[in-house]
């Protein structure tokens, strides 16, 4: 039975090849339309997939961003709390220890002063973070590890550096225990990260200017940066009911309700999430009772997916190009339907003869759908070539940070061919149905 089925498909495939040779122009036009439509769709899909993918799928439903409205209903955006916290709220969250892990983050810039004359001073972007950062976000280490809770409490002069910076300063060797000079202060290296660049940089998307930019090179204790009065190098929001952004001194910054610190908590279970949400609401209510807030509690707790959606992380150009490419593919499909209809109906006499000789409508369906699949496969091969060409020039359309994320991998190649075959089969359904409705008697009479 299996051998008979294979032989039948081989026979129909041979008929498809003969038909393609007889209608070379129509076949080439269908292949070209499908190749262009599928390639356009795949190039934009590669970008959209890279920017919209879950950056930490194994635990994204356990990581949450707490938000507390420190601006009030008259000053926030459409009733939404700011995406970051004030120093007062951030420290209260950290000290409360209501989650399995809690992390505070704010962006900073540091001047690296080399210990020899061979290297020039350089400005490096860093994040001031609490010690749970590396465990919460599963940051991989090449050498060493993160610092301890005790280092946070003691405002220790310790640092974790990137593999890139380690290569620049130490030639890639194990530099754990060595010192680097940052802003004229000596810091002991406790860890060197492996190649790690989550895209988007979801944990820093609120405090950083652009979530797809290059990774941070330095990570230092949050408490140390605060003690050194290190200014934030990222977003810093102050509403009109707080104080002016140009705050007179560091103590004013810390006392203000300005939002500039990103916060994350790790909550493994639904019960933990519900309990933490209640705590967040009760904390805001307490601040209202103390007179710090003059409005009812307004809090949010968003997981990674909800947070990226809230922050509109997916570039508008990526989403728009995806819609345009799908529209272009639909236009190609409509044209392919017309071409397939013309191609199949030209063979009405052939269909009539086959039906008169005993071929069933099912056989006609199988013959013409096999032919459509063969054409779709050819369109998929052309689509692969055009997709590769499009991926090579994607940097001319999208920002370099976005273009580097789009990868031409095996899954994209298989999807390109599968989409070409599937869409061609869909386009062939109506023409095939029309072909199967041909009445043998009418065709034999008209030919007679």
C-alpha positions as CSV (number, residue, x, y, z in Angstrom):
1,X,0.0,0.0,0.0
2,X,2.8,2.4,0.9
3,X,4.7,1.5,-2.3
4,X,1.6,2.1,-4.3
5,X,1.1,5.5,-2.7
6,X,4.7,6.5,-3.4
7,X,4.4,5.4,-7.0
8,X,1.2,7.4,-7.4
9,X,2.8,10.6,-6.0
10,X,5.8,10.0,-8.2
11,X,3.5,9.8,-11.2
12,X,1.7,13.0,-10.2
13,X,5.0,14.8,-9.7
14,X,6.1,13.7,-13.1
15,X,2.9,15.1,-14.6
16,X,3.6,18.4,-12.7
17,X,7.0,18.7,-14.3
18,X,5.6,18.1,-17.7
19,X,2.9,20.7,-17.1
20,X,5.6,23.2,-15.9
21,X,7.6,22.7,-19.1
22,X,4.5,23.3,-21.2
23,X,3.6,26.5,-19.3
24,X,7.1,27.9,-18.6
25,X,6.0,31.6,-18.5
26,X,3.1,31.1,-16.1
27,X,5.2,28.7,-13.9
28,X,8.1,31.2,-13.8
29,X,5.7,34.0,-12.8
30,X,4.2,32.0,-10.0
31,X,7.6,31.0,-8.7
32,X,8.8,34.6,-8.8
33,X,5.7,35.9,-7.0
34,X,6.0,33.3,-4.3
35,X,9.7,33.7,-3.9
36,X,9.5,37.5,-3.5
37,X,6.5,37.4,-1.2
38,X,7.9,34.7,1.1
39,X,11.4,36.3,1.2
40,X,10.0,39.7,2.1
41,X,7.9,38.1,4.8
42,X,10.8,36.1,6.2
43,X,13.3,39.0,6.4
44,X,10.9,41.1,8.4
45,X,9.8,38.1,10.5
46,X,13.5,37.5,11.4
47,X,13.7,41.0,12.7
48,X,10.3,40.9,14.5
49,X,11.1,37.5,16.0
50,X,14.4,38.8,17.4
51,X,13.0,41.9,18.9
52,X,9.7,40.4,20.2
53,X,11.2,37.1,21.5
54,X,11.0,36.2,25.2
55,X,14.6,37.1,26.5
56,X,14.5,34.6,29.4
57,X,11.7,32.1,28.6
58,X,12.7,29.6,31.3
59,X,11.8,32.0,34.1
60,X,10.1,35.0,32.6
61,X,6.9,34.2,34.5
62,X,8.8,34.4,37.8
63,X,10.4,37.8,37.3
64,X,8.3,40.9,38.0
65,X,8.7,44.7,38.0
66,X,7.0,46.5,40.9
67,X,5.7,50.0,40.2
68,X,4.6,52.5,42.8
69,X,2.9,55.8,41.8
70,X,5.0,58.6,43.4
71,X,3.7,61.3,41.0
72,X,0.0,61.2,41.6
73,X,-3.0,61.0,39.2
74,X,-2.6,64.6,38.0
75,X,1.0,64.0,36.9
76,X,1.4,60.4,35.8
77,X,0.8,59.1,32.2
78,X,-2.8,57.9,31.7
79,X,-3.0,56.7,35.2
80,X,0.0,54.4,34.9
81,X,2.7,54.6,37.7
82,X,6.2,55.5,36.5
83,X,8.3,52.6,35.2
84,X,11.0,53.2,37.8
85,X,11.0,53.9,41.6
86,X,12.2,56.8,43.7
87,X,15.2,56.0,46.0
88,X,12.9,56.0,49.1
89,X,10.6,53.4,47.6
90,X,13.4,51.3,46.1
91,X,15.2,51.0,49.4
92,X,12.0,50.2,51.2
93,X,11.3,47.5,48.7
94,X,14.8,46.1,49.1
95,X,14.8,46.1,52.9
96,X,11.3,44.5,53.2
97,X,12.7,41.2,51.7
98,X,9.2,40.1,50.6
99,X,10.5,38.2,47.5
100,X,12.9,35.4,47.0
101,X,15.2,37.8,45.4
102,X,15.1,41.6,44.8
103,X,17.3,43.7,42.7
104,X,17.8,47.5,42.3
105,X,19.5,48.9,39.2
106,X,20.5,52.2,37.8
107,X,22.7,53.1,34.9
108,X,26.0,54.8,35.5
109,X,29.3,55.8,33.7
110,X,32.8,55.2,34.9
111,X,36.2,56.2,33.8
112,X,38.6,53.3,33.7
113,X,42.2,54.4,34.5
114,X,44.7,51.8,33.2
115,X,47.6,50.7,35.4
116,X,50.1,51.0,32.6
117,X,51.1,53.5,29.9
118,X,50.0,51.1,27.1
119,X,46.3,51.8,27.6
120,X,44.5,55.2,27.6
121,X,41.7,56.0,30.1
122,X,38.3,55.0,28.8
123,X,34.7,55.8,29.7
124,X,32.7,52.7,30.3
125,X,28.9,52.2,30.8
126,X,28.0,50.2,33.9
127,X,25.1,49.3,36.1
128,X,24.9,49.8,39.8
129,X,23.1,46.7,41.0
130,X,22.4,44.8,44.2
131,X,24.0,41.4,44.7
132,X,21.0,39.3,43.7
133,X,21.3,40.6,40.1
134,X,23.5,37.8,38.8
135,X,21.4,35.0,40.2
136,X,18.1,36.5,39.3
137,X,18.9,37.0,35.7
138,X,21.1,33.8,35.3
139,X,24.1,35.8,34.2
140,X,26.9,33.3,33.1
141,X,30.4,33.8,34.5
142,X,33.7,32.9,32.8
143,X,35.7,33.5,35.9
144,X,34.6,34.0,39.5
145,X,31.1,35.2,40.4
146,X,29.1,38.0,41.9
147,X,29.5,39.7,45.3
148,X,27.7,38.8,48.5
149,X,25.0,40.4,50.5
150,X,27.7,41.4,53.0
151,X,29.5,43.3,50.3
152,X,26.3,45.3,49.6
153,X,25.9,46.1,53.3
154,X,29.6,47.2,53.6
155,X,29.5,49.2,50.3
156,X,32.5,47.2,49.2
157,X,34.7,48.3,46.4
158,X,34.2,45.3,44.2
159,X,33.3,44.9,40.6
160,X,32.1,42.4,38.0
161,X,33.4,43.1,34.5
162,X,32.4,41.9,31.0
163,X,34.5,39.5,29.0
164,X,35.1,42.3,26.5
165,X,36.6,44.6,29.1
166,X,38.6,41.7,30.5
167,X,40.0,41.1,27.1
168,X,41.0,44.8,26.7
169,X,42.6,45.1,30.1
170,X,44.0,41.6,30.9
171,X,44.2,39.9,27.5
172,X,41.3,37.5,28.4
173,X,43.2,36.0,31.4
174,X,41.5,35.1,34.7
175,X,41.5,38.6,36.4
176,X,39.6,37.6,39.5
177,X,41.4,39.2,42.5
178,X,43.1,41.9,40.5
179,X,42.2,45.5,40.8
180,X,41.1,48.2,38.3
181,X,40.9,51.9,38.9
182,X,37.4,53.5,38.4
183,X,37.0,57.2,38.9
184,X,40.3,57.2,40.9
185,X,39.1,54.5,43.2
186,X,40.6,50.9,43.3
187,X,38.1,48.1,42.9
188,X,38.7,44.4,43.3
189,X,37.4,42.2,40.5
190,X,35.3,39.4,41.9
191,X,33.9,38.1,38.6
192,X,34.2,38.1,34.8
193,X,31.0,37.6,32.8
194,X,30.9,35.2,29.9
195,X,29.6,36.6,26.6
196,X,26.2,37.8,27.8
197,X,24.0,40.3,26.0
198,X,20.3,39.7,26.4
199,X,18.4,41.4,23.7
200,X,16.4,43.4,24.6
201,X,18.2,44.2,27.8
202,X,14.8,43.7,29.5
203,X,16.0,44.2,33.1
204,X,17.3,47.7,32.3
205,X,14.8,48.8,29.7
206,X,13.3,51.5,31.8
207,X,16.6,53.0,33.1
208,X,18.5,52.7,29.8
209,X,18.0,54.9,26.8
210,X,17.8,52.0,24.3
211,X,17.1,48.4,25.1
212,X,19.0,46.9,22.1
213,X,22.3,48.8,22.5
214,X,25.6,47.1,23.5
215,X,25.9,45.4,26.9
216,X,27.2,47.0,30.0
217,X,30.9,46.6,30.7
218,X,30.8,47.1,34.5
219,X,28.6,46.0,37.4
220,X,29.2,47.5,40.8
221,X,27.3,47.4,44.2
222,X,24.2,49.7,44.2
223,X,25.1,50.7,47.8
224,X,28.6,51.7,46.7
225,X,27.4,53.9,43.9
226,X,24.9,55.6,46.2
227,X,27.7,56.1,48.8
228,X,29.9,57.7,46.2
229,X,27.0,59.9,45.0
230,X,27.3,58.5,41.5
231,X,24.8,60.3,39.3
232,X,22.4,58.3,37.2
233,X,23.4,58.0,33.5
234,X,20.0,56.8,32.4
235,X,16.5,58.0,32.6
236,X,15.6,60.4,35.4
237,X,11.9,61.4,35.8
238,X,10.5,64.1,38.0
239,X,6.9,65.2,37.9
240,X,5.9,68.8,38.5
241,X,4.7,67.9,42.0
242,X,8.1,66.7,43.1
243,X,11.3,68.8,42.9
244,X,13.1,70.2,39.9
245,X,15.3,67.7,38.0
246,X,18.3,69.9,38.6
247,X,18.4,69.0,42.2
248,X,20.7,71.1,44.4
249,X,22.5,68.2,46.1
250,X,22.7,64.4,46.4
251,X,20.6,64.4,49.6
252,X,17.8,66.1,47.7
253,X,18.0,63.5,45.0
254,X,17.6,60.7,47.5
255,X,14.7,62.4,49.4
256,X,12.8,63.3,46.2
257,X,10.0,61.4,44.6
258,X,11.8,61.4,41.3
259,X,11.9,58.0,39.6
260,X,15.3,56.8,38.4
261,X,15.9,53.3,39.9
262,X,14.7,50.1,38.2
263,X,13.5,47.3,40.5
264,X,12.9,43.6,40.0
265,X,11.6,40.8,42.3
266,X,11.7,37.1,41.8
267,X,8.4,35.4,42.8
268,X,8.4,31.6,42.0
269,X,4.7,30.8,42.6
270,X,1.3,32.4,42.1
271,X,0.8,32.6,45.8
272,X,4.1,34.6,46.1
273,X,2.8,36.9,43.4
274,X,-0.5,37.5,45.1
275,X,1.2,38.0,48.5
276,X,3.7,40.5,47.0
277,X,1.0,42.4,45.2
278,X,-0.9,42.8,48.5
279,X,2.3,44.0,50.2
280,X,2.9,46.5,47.5
281,X,-0.6,47.9,47.9
282,X,-0.3,48.0,51.6
283,X,3.0,49.9,51.3
284,X,1.5,52.5,49.1
285,X,-1.5,52.8,51.5
286,X,1.0,53.3,54.4
287,X,2.7,56.1,52.5
288,X,-0.6,57.8,52.0
289,X,-1.4,57.6,55.7
290,X,2.0,59.1,56.5
291,X,1.2,62.0,54.2
292,X,3.9,61.3,51.6
293,X,1.3,60.4,49.0
294,X,-1.9,62.5,48.7
295,X,-3.7,59.9,46.5
296,X,-5.0,56.3,46.9
297,X,-2.5,53.4,46.3
298,X,-1.7,53.0,42.6
299,X,0.7,50.0,42.1
300,X,1.5,47.5,39.3
301,X,3.3,44.2,39.2
302,X,4.2,43.1,35.7
303,X,6.1,40.0,34.5
304,X,8.7,40.1,31.8
305,X,6.3,39.8,28.9
306,X,3.8,42.4,30.3
307,X,6.7,44.7,31.1
308,X,8.2,44.6,27.6
309,X,4.7,45.3,26.1
310,X,4.2,48.1,28.6
311,X,7.5,49.7,27.6
312,X,6.8,49.3,23.9
313,X,10.1,47.6,23.4
314,X,9.4,46.1,20.0
315,X,10.5,48.8,17.5
316,X,7.6,50.4,15.6
317,X,9.5,50.0,12.4
318,X,9.8,46.2,13.0
319,X,6.1,45.8,13.7
320,X,5.1,48.0,10.8
321,X,7.4,46.3,8.3
322,X,5.9,43.0,9.4
323,X,2.4,44.2,8.6
324,X,3.5,45.6,5.2
325,X,5.3,42.4,4.3
326,X,2.3,40.3,5.2
327,X,0.1,42.6,3.1
328,X,2.6,42.1,0.2
329,X,2.4,38.3,0.6
330,X,-1.4,38.5,0.5
331,X,-1.2,40.5,-2.8
332,X,1.1,37.9,-4.2
333,X,-1.3,35.2,-3.1
334,X,-4.2,36.9,-4.9
335,X,-2.2,37.1,-8.1
336,X,-1.1,33.5,-7.8
337,X,-4.7,32.4,-7.4
338,X,-5.5,34.1,-10.7
339,X,-2.5,32.6,-12.5
340,X,-3.2,29.1,-11.1
341,X,-6.8,29.4,-12.2
342,X,-5.8,30.4,-15.7
343,X,-3.2,27.6,-15.8
344,X,-5.5,24.9,-14.6
345,X,-8.6,25.9,-16.7
346,X,-6.5,25.8,-19.8
347,X,-6.2,22.1,-19.2
348,X,-10.0,21.5,-19.1
349,X,-9.9,19.2,-22.1
350,X,-7.2,17.1,-20.5
351,X,-9.2,16.9,-17.3
352,X,-12.3,15.9,-19.3
353,X,-10.5,13.0,-20.9
354,X,-9.1,11.8,-17.6
355,X,-12.5,12.0,-16.0
356,X,-14.0,10.1,-18.9
357,X,-11.4,7.4,-18.6
358,X,-12.4,6.8,-14.9
359,X,-10.3,9.3,-12.9
360,X,-12.1,10.4,-9.8
361,X,-12.3,14.0,-8.6
362,X,-10.0,13.0,-5.7
363,X,-7.4,12.1,-8.3
364,X,-7.7,15.5,-10.0
365,X,-7.4,17.1,-6.6
366,X,-4.2,15.1,-5.8
367,X,-2.7,15.8,-9.2
368,X,-3.1,19.5,-9.2
369,X,-2.2,20.0,-5.5
370,X,0.9,18.0,-6.1
371,X,1.7,20.3,-9.0
372,X,1.1,23.3,-6.7
373,X,3.4,21.9,-4.0
374,X,6.1,21.4,-6.6
375,X,5.8,25.0,-7.8
376,X,5.7,26.1,-4.1
377,X,8.9,24.2,-3.5
378,X,10.6,26.0,-6.4
379,X,9.3,29.3,-5.0
380,X,10.7,28.3,-1.6
381,X,14.2,27.7,-3.1
382,X,14.0,31.2,-4.8
383,X,12.7,32.6,-1.5
384,X,15.8,31.2,0.3
385,X,18.1,33.0,-2.1
386,X,16.2,36.2,-1.8
387,X,15.9,35.9,2.0
388,X,19.7,35.5,2.3
389,X,20.2,38.5,0.0
390,X,17.7,40.5,2.1
391,X,19.4,39.5,5.4
392,X,22.7,40.7,4.0
393,X,21.3,44.1,3.4
394,X,19.1,44.4,6.5
395,X,21.4,46.9,8.1
396,X,20.5,49.5,5.5
397,X,16.9,49.4,6.7
398,X,17.1,48.8,10.5
399,X,19.4,50.2,13.1
400,X,22.6,48.2,13.4
401,X,21.7,47.1,17.0
402,X,18.5,45.5,15.5
403,X,20.0,44.2,12.4
404,X,22.7,42.2,14.3
405,X,19.9,40.3,16.1
406,X,18.3,38.9,12.9
407,X,19.8,35.5,12.3
408,X,19.6,33.4,9.1
409,X,19.5,30.0,11.0
410,X,18.1,26.6,10.1
411,X,14.7,27.3,11.6
412,X,14.3,30.3,9.3
413,X,15.4,28.4,6.3
414,X,12.9,25.6,6.9
415,X,10.1,28.0,7.7
416,X,10.8,29.8,4.4
417,X,10.4,26.7,2.3
418,X,7.4,25.5,4.4
419,X,5.7,28.9,4.0
420,X,6.2,28.9,0.3
421,X,4.8,25.4,-0.2
422,X,1.8,26.1,2.3
423,X,0.8,29.4,0.7
424,X,1.0,28.0,-2.8
425,X,-1.2,25.1,-1.8
426,X,-3.7,27.5,-0.2
427,X,-3.6,29.6,-3.4
428,X,-4.2,26.5,-5.5
429,X,-7.3,25.3,-3.5
430,X,-9.9,27.3,-5.5
431,X,-8.3,26.7,-8.9
432,X,-8.1,23.0,-8.1
433,X,-11.7,22.9,-7.0
434,X,-12.8,24.6,-10.3
435,X,-10.7,22.1,-12.2
436,X,-12.3,19.1,-10.4
437,X,-15.8,20.4,-11.4
438,X,-15.1,20.0,-15.1
439,X,-17.8,17.8,-16.7
440,X,-16.3,15.1,-18.9
441,X,-19.3,15.0,-21.2
442,X,-19.2,18.7,-21.9
443,X,-15.5,18.6,-22.8
444,X,-15.8,15.6,-25.0
445,X,-18.8,17.1,-26.8
446,X,-17.0,20.5,-27.3
447,X,-13.9,18.7,-28.6
448,X,-15.9,16.5,-30.8
